[in-house]
């Protein structure tokens, strides 16, 4: 398991009965987590006095209750700064388990000793974008949500990257890749962080189990002749790391070579000493 254990401003304090208790800076949150199928005694007093709790509704969705949070605040990781903002569907605008992946590709970018072009697809609020840009890469950031792209620009500004070579695109990722193929564009690093299910800006439907194989094959056509890395993430519990590795192996490694690895991502849980699983990733280092 690749564990993101270098956070100073974020902690998973405890987990039990479908929920996790977290500290985001000085604010404590309780949020649902489908991986937490165990039940342990909630001894930590923060369970009872958390600043906010997200509770699911039986009819779908949910809401923030007992909310004593500001509209937004910031947390830092290494030399990066991110805006945290409670949103719908229990989100906060950041996936802290991805820090292990940021550290991995940052070391590759910094060690390349050449200009690196990175494509970040389904790029959300730009955690990976600012990490890559901070290490000197030029980045193309693509997401179908105008609001998420605006949040990514704010994260870049907070991290001192307002003038960095980042290109922000609001578009359906598949359509964007198809246009880049026609243009002859190429990238040395590709990051893909797709949702399990989603819709593009004009109603395009994405279901990861049905779409990911064709999509990975499509991205192979914009990898440069001398690629640096390839990264695929999945939060879909029914899609194993080994399955994702098989796809990336067929579509990427068989063509470009490189060292391919797949594993779960995890976050350390302070009160238990165990690691909370948080999805999986496939990495290729060329």
Secondary structure, 3 states (H helix, E strand, C coil): CEECCCCCCEEEEEEECCEEEEEECCEEEEEECCCCCCCCCCCCHHHCCCCEEEEECCCCCEEEECCCCCCCEEEEECCEEEEECCCCCCCCCCCHHHHHHHHHHHHHHHHHCCCCEEEEECCCCCHHHHHHHHCCCEEEEEECCHHHHHHHHHHHHHCCCCCCCEEEEECCHHHHHHHHHHHCCCECEEEEECCCEEECCCCCEEEHHHHHHHHHHHHHHHECCCCCEEEEEECCCCCCHHHHHHHHHHHHHHHHCCEEEEEEEEEEECCCCCEEEEEEEEEEEC
